[in-house]
């Protein structure tokens, strides 16, 4: 069941990205529905996996990859429309690739090696999409908040990339983060 919820989120990636390329309010409503479904499936899949004993490194990677694809495709679509700078989805792509390579090829961890900053960034990457949807629904006063948040995420993603690179080079253990999904 948990993997089915994650798969549903994955199926929403391309429709959501399409909706994010459009500036009309009707597409903002459709993007809102897709975003709500993505957030609900993301909130529910972890507890269901734990309750049913379906937690595994593969299911965790599937969950994170689905989140990554949903967020970055939405951000790239918004960047194509000119509402986000291209650097944010590009840096998220670099950070996720680094996360995957560090976990599976460098440290051969058998699962994703999480970091506290990466976890918070991963959650916050959904927020610019939500703000842009709200702006598309007429809440234009949120635009300065969106701009500030996007550039803060660019900075925190650069810090996360540098931090993981330092740990990769030193081949050290990442610091413990908050309880995981």
Secondary structure, DSSP 8 states (H G I E B T S, - for coil): -HHHHHHHHHHHHHHHHHHHT--SHHHHHHHHHHHHHHHHHHHHHHHHHHHHT---HHHHHHHHHHHHHHHHHHHHHHHHHTSS-HHHHHHHHHHHHHHHHIIIIIS--SS----HHHHHHHHHHHHHHHHHHHHHTT-GGGHHHHHHHHHHHHHHHHHHHHHHHHHHHHT------S---
